[in-house]
């Protein structure tokens, strides 16, 4: 995994440019504490994808497009960070 962005860390909002170590994201995912959103375009995702991630291209990313977080952190992955 490359650089991850997190919109939430713990229970407090994080700055939009907050990066999170991939190992921490894997831990959150294994504990169902996060949702991983892959914001790459479909052609990029065809070349490589992250199992369990939800595909929402950046151009379509909005609050209504997100799956219900149900108290989990929302982590966005982008090719360029």
N, C-alpha and C positions, 0 to 999 in steps of 0.2 A: 504494500500500500504506500502511496505517496502522502504528501502533506494533507492533513485533515483540517477542516474548519469546524468549529463548534459554535452553535448559537447559544448553547446552554452548558454551563458547567456547575456541578453541584445543584443548588437551587436558585442561584442568582444568574441573571443574564450576563453573558460575556460579550465583549466587543466583537463586532462582525469579523474582524481579521484575526481572531484568536485561533492559534494552531494547537493541535493536540497530537501527542505522540501516537503513532499507529498501534503500539502495544497497548496503550490505555484504551483506545477505541475497541480493539479486539476483546479486551477484558469486559468493557461495558456491554458489548454485543453478546458475549457468552453468558452474561448475567441478565440479559434482556433489560438492560438499563439505558439503552440507546437505540435509535433508529438511524440507519445509514442511508443518506440520500445521495445518489450519484447524479451530479448535475451536468455531466458530459453529454454531448450531442449523441444521437443514436448511432452514427457511423463510428464514433470513438468507442462507444460501449460494445459494438459488435467485435472490435478487435480485442478488447479486454474488459472483463466485468468482474465485480466483486460479489461472490455468492452471498445472498441474503440482502443485498442492497436494493433500494427502491429507485427506479429510474424516473427522474423528473428533470428534463433538460433545463438549463439555467434560464432560457427565454420564457419558460412556462412556470418557473418557480414562484409560488405565492403561498400565502397562508392557507387559502382554501384547497390548494393542490396537495398539501402535506397530509400524510396519514395521521390518524389520531395518535398523539404522543403518549397519552395516558400516564403522565408523570416521568416519561423517559426523556433523555437528552436527545436533541436532534443534531446529527453530525452530517455535514455536507462534504462530499469528496469531489474535487475538480482536478483535471489533469495538470493545470498550471498552478494549482494551490490557491 
